[in-house]
Amino acid sequence: RICSGQVVLDLAGAVKELVENALDAGATNIEVRLKDHGLDTIEVADNGSGVAPENHQALTVKYATSKIATFDDLASLGSFGFRGEA
């Protein structure tokens, strides 16, 4: 079984993951907002595309991804992460 998981250890790591998701979604405009230096709120808004409706169910399944079906798929990844799945 192939699983994906992500552990975010600090503010920079959290923002990096969110910005990479926006880039993978084709965003050309990304805004990062922090409240109380990120202690209260971390918000990333972008104009990228969202998760396709056929992938909505995977959003609620632990370690699920629609991007990797077999081990060989790892050799052809073309993104930073998986928007909504990371």
GILINNOR-V727664 format. One record per helix or strand of 3 or more residues. SS is the DSSP state (h for helix, s for strand). FROM is the first residue (numbers start at 1). TO is the last residue. If there is no record, write none. Layout:
BEGIN
SS_FROM_TO + SS_FROM_TO
END
This chain:
BEGIN
h_11_24 + s_30_35 + h_36_38 + s_41_46 + h_53_60 + h_71_76
END
